Amino acid sequence: REGKRTKHTRFSKETGTASQVVVFDGKERPLTIQKDSTGDGRLDTTHDFTEGSLSESIRDTTGDGKPNVRTFYRNEKPVERRTDRNGDGNVESFIFYDEDGLPRESRHDRDEDGFQEETRVYDKGDLEEQKKDTDQDGRFEIVTRFSGGQPVLQKKDSNGDGGFDVITKYESGQPATQEKDTDFDGRPDWFCTFDDQGLVSKIEEASSGGGRIDRVRLFRKGKPFKVLEDSNGDGRYDIVTLLKNGVPATQTQDTDGNGKPDVKILFDKKGEKLKTEIDTDHDGRVDTWEHCAQGQLARVDQDPQGTGRVSVRIFYKNGIKERLEQDNDGDGRFELVQWFNRPPWPRITEWDENGDGHPDERTCSKDGVVRLRERDANGDGNVDWREKYGADGRIEQSSEDADHTGTLNLTWFYDEQGEAVRAEKDTDGYRKVDTWYHYEQGRVTRVEEDRNRDGRPDLWEEYDASEALVKRSKDLNHDGEPDIHEDL
């Protein structure tokens, strides 16, 4: 028009479509410029000019035909950029520029929920600080400082109380140290050191509180290989654990604080206890060995006399103590055996004195009191003698094989003073009581006999203070009543 340009179009040789369209104002200054920035045949970028100076640009970076990036300019330099990444009409990113056109601040909605949770601050275009509000409470829970484009310090509020409880320092862009306040009391109690590859090399912890370091974990190429623990707070590491593939392999413990370990634990490949060696009397020699199966205690061997030989063995089932075996005379034979929780008895103790494999004596206890005692005096495998006791330990009943019949054919009953008051006996070996004895103050006063084996006495004898027979009665027709009385 009047010899002046109003529009200029450039076409792509590949697609034949317009790759750039320039509209001029009356002074032949650009008014708008439209470009195909991707070469797909669509004009996706528009620059607007005011009096020939760039004032705004709009771009469609997603290819959906909707502009989603808008940049504002002043004096040909950007002052603000807005980005709608998903095309929902909401701005997810703002960038603000300084007078030199370099970024000075940006705000981001990374999760596209309508809230800008991240803010970045720049110094002459270089990132200086990044702040994140992770819970949308208006406070920044993570603040990271940068130098030369690399992080140098990060502060984190992990519990949202407004205080920073995790501090991480960086060197050459890699984490160098980190400290945490795990109990949120305002004092750091967890300290981590990293190697030059940014991998953990050491962690120090005040695991029991109070700020005193009582646990140190050492790492090799980011993998833990040793743990040191101060279990009693005396400033010395009395528990040392060596790890393999991240699980315990061995552990030593100094339980008496003399600087020498007296407990050594061996673990299997899964990190479960396999064997424990203990010096219980701290004389420098192991005297107790604990054996485990599938992480549970299975057997304990003990050398309480320090002879170098195991004289006590304790066996466990499903982690519960089942029995104890003991060699009292050091001959290598365990002649004493204790059983635990064999109903109805919580504890049973057996002695095999002659070594024939059969117990010669057995006691059964409940609530710490012996309630039953048995003995095989001749080693034939049969009980020759048995005593029963009350909860107070007082004898209540005793039985014996009085005539070597192989059965307990004589039973005694006692009063609260432990005096025999009655006895029952099977005299003919038919395993049925046929004779009853009655006592007073240790002397027999009456004897009853069942001679026809009907379970009822048919002969009665009475004795005086000198145990002389003074009267005899008989039941001749077996009706339970005496028919004949004899005074002697």
Order of alpha helices (4+ residues) and beta strands (2+ residues): beta-beta-beta-beta-beta-beta-beta-beta-beta-beta-beta-beta-beta-beta-beta-beta-beta-beta-beta-beta-beta-beta-beta-beta-beta-beta-beta-beta-beta-beta-beta-beta-beta-beta-beta-beta-beta-beta-beta-beta
